[in-house]
Amino acid sequence: MCRRADGLTCDHLVTYIVPTMDEVFKALADPTRRSLLDELFRDDGQTLSALEARFSMTRYGVMKHLRQLEEAGLVVTRRRGREKLHFLNAVPIRLVHDRWVSKYAEPWAATLSDLKTRLERQMEKVFEIYIRTTPERLWQAITDEEMRARFHFGNHVQSDWRPGSSYEITNPGFGGALLQGENLEVHPPRRLVQSYRALWSDDARAAGTSRVTWEIEPVGDSCHLIVTHDQLPEDASGDLYGGWPMILSGLKTWLETGEELTTPGSLMYG
């Protein structure tokens, strides 16, 4: 099981156990839990009360299913004042996909499962993953130009990584910058907050500026990495945030095995 400890620092005695593939499949086997994920896919960041209203079961029953989804890493929670919000975490599903699907039918499967949705409010997406590495090594992979290219579709990141400084992401196969932004908070090797302005298309540019937060929590011999992409416009295209599961899967694969993961993103400018 994977237990969260919101608000606690690494000095507290909290036990974390990385979710296994068995737990992911067990969580997905129940139709009610799949329906809960469908609800969060349709409208991410819902409270328990909002989710409870959509199902003909007790509040305790909904809580029990959500707890199992959390333990499998498929749902991530965040506190907003007195409310506890639930977010769909697509990374475990992506890892299953990369392990068994990508080697056979990646381009077609990725096209058929393109995740796009439109919400009635400003959008926030949360992704988390456990990686067997140190915080220092993970921070280096995120901020080093050559290392970043190994898992981020061959893209290079350039910055001096000072608070308030700018950063830019480019690719040799693309004419000009793909992304630009500002390093709003820089606290190595634990937290990085950046503004995020996509430039790869007219539609991406029209979406304006959003925000990405990288949070690294050491857990034994591993790290718990949480990426939050928020301040997205209500009509944001999935193209703006849909690549995160591929990026994080590639990051985990490269840091743990030294191998580069082939995804639609990595083939984009090949």
Secondary structure, DSSP 8 states (H G I E B T S, - for coil): -----TT--TTS--------HHHHHHHHTSHHHHHHHHHHHHS-SEEHHHHHTTSSS-HHHHHHHHHHHHHTTSEEEEEETTEEEEEE--HHHHHHHHHHTHHHHHHHHHHHT------SS-EEEEEEEEESS-HHHHHHHHH-HHHHHHHTTT-EEEE---TT-EEEEE-TTSSSEEEEEEEEEEETTTEEEEEEEE-SSHHHHHT-EEEEEEEEEEETTEEEEEEEEEEE-TT--GGGTTTHHHHHHHHHHHHHHS-----HHHHTT-
